Amino acid sequence: MDMNELERVRTQAVGLSVGQEMLELFSAGREEELYLPGREGDIHVFAYWPKEERELYPVFINLHGGGFVKGHREQDVVFCRNLCQNAGAVIFDVDYHTAPEKKYPYALHEVYDAIRYLWDHAEEMRLDRRFVAGGHSAGGNLALGAAILAGRDGGFELSGIICDYPPVDLFKDPGKKRYADRPDVRPPLKDQRMYMDWYIDPERRKESTASPVYASDEELSKLPPTLIITAEVDVLGEEAEFFAFRLIEAGVTVTARQVKGADHGFVVRRRPGFEEAERLIFGFLRETWREDDPRA
């Protein structure tokens, strides 16, 4: 492993700093850092509580992107404050460990364990168990993987999943994916291959919790209603769109939208097309968190 390459990837990560004006666009009533117990130790979580008081709050679990190798960034703070302010939910932003220091399935287990802890302690935390997990890029992969694990053991029951441009096929070489031959492809193919080598061993890349596109129909049928947002110009778009069809075939309620003119990372980076994506996200949440939900 080339430590210089790793430092380059992390120090040049988009969204590390977004500026004070952007950070102050939205606000929460209360913000705190939590450390939830997991099988490998404490899990770092940022929590955002709405200003309005409610007896019980719906929950959104946010999972940041970054190719499984980049950590939490200020762009994630902006996204979570936006949801907290405008959706009236408690947001738990899981700062999972990244590769290569922690390889698959370490981050997956952290995400699962964090959601399981919140689910098991919902009453004392004033959470109403209308849990939606959402992830951007690599975070979308982790949201789906955690939901597949929960479908196996019944550890928790998500009301919905939201995925922005998720990688769902870690087995297929990035150079063989749609738009891989574009000179402006992001991240560069060299980096995409490094991310995979750092994150997961080759012999595990077809596991359904790593590459949900290879999950069985039975595994997929246990997933909740799902929103999948893809970008028009994105090497990950084709696999996510195919995965949406797989979910439909498995009987899952799916909303899938390709946003024209958008590129990878546009939702959290607030680049062209993000307004359309936000309308989809907030609409999905309103539908999922209906007051007549039996789990409310």
C-alpha positions as CSV (number, residue, x, y, z in Angstrom):
1,M,0.0,0.0,0.0
2,D,1.3,3.4,-1.0
3,M,0.9,5.8,2.0
4,N,1.6,8.8,-0.2
5,E,-1.3,7.9,-2.4
6,L,-3.6,7.4,0.6
7,E,-2.6,10.8,2.0
8,R,-3.2,12.4,-1.5
9,V,-6.7,10.9,-1.7
10,R,-7.7,12.0,1.7
11,T,-6.2,15.5,1.8
12,Q,-7.7,16.3,-1.7
13,A,-11.1,15.0,-0.8
14,V,-13.9,17.3,-1.9
15,G,-16.1,18.6,0.9
16,L,-13.5,18.7,3.6
17,S,-14.1,22.4,4.0
18,V,-17.2,24.1,2.6
19,G,-16.9,27.5,4.1
20,Q,-18.8,29.2,7.0
21,E,-21.6,30.5,4.8
22,M,-22.5,27.0,3.6
23,L,-22.2,25.6,7.1
24,E,-24.7,28.2,8.3
25,L,-27.3,27.5,5.7
26,F,-29.2,25.2,8.0
27,S,-29.3,24.6,11.7
28,A,-30.4,22.0,14.2
29,G,-31.9,22.6,17.7
30,R,-29.1,20.6,19.3
31,E,-26.0,18.8,18.1
32,E,-23.9,16.2,20.0
33,E,-21.3,13.5,19.5
34,L,-22.2,10.0,20.7
35,Y,-20.1,6.9,21.0
36,L,-22.3,3.8,20.6
37,P,-21.1,0.4,21.6
38,G,-20.3,-2.1,18.8
39,R,-18.7,-5.5,18.4
40,E,-15.3,-3.9,17.6
41,G,-15.5,-1.0,20.1
42,D,-17.2,2.4,20.2
43,I,-18.8,3.8,17.1
44,H,-18.5,7.6,16.6
45,V,-21.9,9.2,15.7
46,F,-22.9,12.8,15.2
47,A,-26.5,13.5,16.3
48,Y,-28.8,16.3,15.2
49,W,-32.0,17.1,17.0
50,P,-34.8,19.3,15.6
51,K,-35.7,22.6,17.2
52,E,-39.4,21.6,17.6
53,E,-40.3,19.4,20.5
54,R,-42.1,16.1,19.8
55,E,-43.0,13.1,22.0
56,L,-41.2,10.8,19.5
57,Y,-39.0,11.6,16.5
58,P,-38.6,9.8,13.2
59,V,-35.0,8.8,12.5
60,F,-32.6,9.2,9.5
61,I,-29.3,7.4,9.7
62,N,-26.8,9.1,7.4
63,L,-23.8,7.3,5.9
64,H,-21.2,9.5,4.2
65,G,-19.5,8.7,0.9
66,G,-15.8,8.7,0.0
67,G,-15.0,5.4,-1.7
68,F,-14.8,3.6,1.7
69,V,-11.5,5.4,2.3
70,K,-12.3,9.0,3.0
71,G,-13.8,10.1,6.2
72,H,-16.5,12.4,7.5
73,R,-16.4,15.9,5.9
74,E,-18.1,19.3,6.4
75,Q,-20.4,18.6,3.4
76,D,-22.0,15.9,5.5
77,V,-22.7,18.4,8.3
78,V,-24.5,20.6,5.8
79,F,-26.6,17.7,4.5
80,C,-27.5,16.5,8.0
81,R,-28.5,20.0,9.2
82,N,-30.7,20.4,6.1
83,L,-32.6,17.2,6.8
84,C,-32.9,17.9,10.5
85,Q,-34.2,21.4,9.9
86,N,-36.6,20.6,7.0
87,A,-37.7,17.1,7.8
88,G,-38.1,17.4,11.5
89,A,-36.3,14.2,12.2
90,V,-33.4,13.2,14.4
91,I,-30.3,12.6,12.2
92,F,-27.6,10.1,13.3
93,D,-24.5,10.5,11.1
94,V,-22.3,7.5,11.5
95,D,-18.6,8.3,11.3
96,Y,-17.6,4.7,10.4
97,H,-14.0,3.6,10.2
98,T,-12.5,3.6,6.7
99,A,-10.1,1.5,4.7
100,P,-7.3,0.6,4.4
101,E,-6.9,0.7,8.2
102,K,-10.2,-1.2,8.6
103,K,-11.2,-3.4,5.7
104,Y,-14.5,-4.9,4.8
105,P,-16.7,-5.9,6.7
106,Y,-15.5,-3.6,9.5
107,A,-17.5,-0.5,8.4
108,L,-20.5,-2.6,7.5
109,H,-20.6,-4.0,11.0
110,E,-20.2,-0.6,12.5
111,V,-23.2,0.7,10.6
112,Y,-25.3,-2.3,11.4
113,D,-24.3,-2.2,15.1
114,A,-25.1,1.5,15.3
115,I,-28.6,1.1,13.8
116,R,-29.2,-1.9,16.0
117,Y,-28.3,0.0,19.2
118,L,-30.5,2.9,18.2
119,W,-33.4,0.5,17.5
120,D,-33.0,-1.3,20.8
121,H,-32.9,1.9,22.7
122,A,-35.5,3.8,20.8
123,E,-37.9,4.4,23.7
124,E,-35.4,5.9,26.0
125,M,-34.0,8.1,23.2
126,R,-37.6,9.2,22.2
127,L,-37.3,7.6,18.7
128,D,-40.4,6.2,17.1
129,R,-38.7,3.4,15.1
130,R,-39.6,4.9,11.7
131,F,-36.0,4.4,10.7
132,V,-34.7,5.4,7.3
133,A,-31.1,4.7,6.4
134,G,-29.5,6.8,3.7
135,G,-26.1,6.8,2.1
136,H,-24.1,8.7,-0.5
137,S,-22.0,6.7,-2.8
138,A,-20.1,4.2,-0.6
139,G,-22.6,5.1,2.2
140,G,-25.4,3.8,0.0
141,N,-23.6,0.5,-0.3
142,L,-23.3,0.3,3.5
143,A,-27.0,1.2,4.0
144,L,-28.0,-1.7,1.7
145,G,-25.5,-4.1,3.2
146,A,-26.7,-3.4,6.7
147,A,-30.4,-3.8,5.6
148,I,-29.5,-7.2,4.1
149,L,-27.8,-8.3,7.3
150,A,-30.9,-7.2,9.3
151,G,-33.1,-9.2,6.9
152,R,-31.1,-12.3,7.9
153,D,-31.3,-11.9,11.7
154,G,-34.3,-9.5,12.3
155,G,-32.1,-7.1,14.2
156,F,-34.0,-4.1,13.1
157,E,-36.7,-3.1,10.5
158,L,-36.0,-0.1,8.3
159,S,-39.0,1.8,7.0
160,G,-37.0,2.9,4.0
161,I,-33.6,3.3,2.3
162,I,-32.3,6.2,0.3
163,C,-29.2,5.7,-1.9
164,D,-27.5,8.4,-3.9
165,Y,-25.3,7.0,-6.8
166,P,-24.3,3.9,-4.8
167,P,-21.7,1.4,-5.9
168,V,-23.5,-1.9,-5.8
169,D,-21.1,-4.0,-7.8
170,L,-17.6,-4.1,-6.2
171,F,-16.7,-7.2,-8.3
172,K,-16.8,-5.7,-11.8
173,D,-13.7,-3.8,-12.8
174,P,-14.3,0.0,-12.9
175,G,-12.7,0.1,-16.4
176,K,-15.6,-2.0,-17.8
177,K,-18.4,0.2,-16.4
178,R,-20.4,2.8,-18.3
179,Y,-18.5,6.1,-19.0
180,A,-15.3,4.6,-17.8
181,D,-13.6,5.7,-21.0
182,R,-14.4,9.4,-20.4
183,P,-11.3,11.5,-19.8
184,D,-13.1,13.4,-17.0
185,V,-14.4,10.3,-15.1
186,R,-14.4,10.8,-11.3
187,P,-12.7,9.4,-9.4
188,P,-10.0,8.4,-12.0
189,L,-10.0,4.7,-12.7
190,K,-6.6,4.3,-11.0
191,D,-8.1,5.7,-7.8
192,Q,-11.3,3.6,-8.1
193,R,-9.2,0.4,-8.3
194,M,-7.1,1.5,-5.4
195,Y,-10.2,2.1,-3.3
196,M,-11.4,-1.4,-4.0
197,D,-8.0,-3.0,-3.2
198,W,-7.8,-1.0,0.0
199,Y,-11.4,-1.8,1.1
200,I,-12.1,-5.4,0.2
201,D,-10.2,-8.6,-0.7
202,P,-11.0,-9.9,-4.2
203,E,-12.5,-13.2,-3.1
204,R,-15.2,-11.3,-1.1
205,R,-16.3,-8.9,-3.7
206,K,-19.4,-10.9,-4.8
207,E,-20.8,-11.2,-1.3
208,S,-24.3,-9.7,-1.2
209,T,-23.5,-7.4,1.7
210,A,-20.6,-6.0,-0.3
211,S,-22.1,-6.1,-3.8
212,P,-25.9,-6.0,-3.3
213,V,-26.5,-6.5,-7.1
214,Y,-25.5,-10.2,-6.5
215,A,-28.0,-10.7,-3.7
216,S,-30.6,-13.4,-4.1
217,D,-34.2,-12.5,-4.8
218,E,-35.1,-13.7,-1.3
219,E,-32.5,-11.4,0.3
220,L,-33.7,-8.4,-1.8
221,S,-37.4,-9.2,-1.1
222,K,-36.8,-8.3,2.6
223,L,-35.6,-4.8,1.8
224,P,-38.0,-1.9,2.6
225,P,-39.2,0.7,0.0
226,T,-36.1,2.2,-1.6
227,L,-35.2,5.5,-3.3
228,I,-32.3,5.3,-5.8
229,I,-30.9,8.5,-7.3
230,T,-28.3,8.3,-10.0
231,A,-26.4,10.9,-11.9
232,E,-26.5,11.1,-15.7
233,V,-22.7,11.2,-16.1
234,D,-21.4,8.7,-13.5
235,V,-19.5,5.5,-13.8
236,L,-21.7,4.0,-11.0
237,G,-25.0,4.9,-12.6
238,E,-25.6,1.8,-14.8
239,E,-25.1,-0.7,-11.9
240,A,-27.4,1.3,-9.6
241,E,-30.1,1.5,-12.3
242,F,-29.8,-2.3,-12.9
243,F,-30.1,-2.9,-9.2
244,A,-33.3,-0.9,-9.1
245,F,-34.8,-3.3,-11.6
246,R,-33.6,-6.3,-9.5
247,L,-35.4,-4.8,-6.5
248,I,-38.6,-4.4,-8.6
249,E,-38.4,-8.0,-9.7
250,A,-38.0,-9.0,-6.0
251,G,-41.2,-7.2,-5.2
252,V,-39.7,-4.2,-3.4
253,T,-41.3,-0.7,-3.8
254,V,-38.8,1.3,-5.7
255,T,-38.4,4.9,-6.8
256,A,-35.5,5.4,-9.2
257,R,-34.5,8.6,-10.9
258,Q,-31.5,9.5,-13.1
259,V,-30.9,13.2,-12.7
260,K,-29.9,14.8,-16.1
261,G,-26.8,16.9,-16.2
262,A,-25.6,15.7,-12.8
263,D,-22.3,14.0,-11.9
264,H,-21.1,11.9,-9.1
265,G,-21.4,13.4,-5.6
266,F,-23.8,16.2,-6.8
267,V,-26.3,15.8,-3.9
268,V,-24.0,16.5,-1.0
269,R,-21.8,18.8,-3.0
270,R,-24.9,20.8,-3.9
271,R,-24.0,20.8,-7.6
272,P,-26.4,21.0,-10.6
273,G,-29.3,18.7,-10.1
274,F,-29.2,18.7,-6.3
275,E,-32.6,20.6,-6.0
276,E,-34.3,17.8,-7.9
277,A,-32.6,15.2,-5.7
278,E,-33.7,17.0,-2.5
279,R,-37.3,17.1,-3.7
280,L,-37.1,13.3,-4.2
281,I,-35.6,12.8,-0.8
282,F,-38.0,14.9,1.1
283,G,-40.9,13.5,-0.8
284,F,-39.8,10.0,0.0
285,L,-39.4,10.9,3.7
286,R,-42.8,12.5,3.9
287,E,-44.4,9.3,2.4
288,T,-42.4,7.0,4.7
289,W,-43.1,9.0,7.9
290,R,-46.8,9.2,7.5
291,E,-48.5,9.7,10.8
292,D,-50.6,6.6,10.4
293,D,-47.4,4.4,10.2
294,P,-48.2,1.5,12.6
295,R,-44.7,1.8,14.1
296,A,-45.2,5.5,15.0
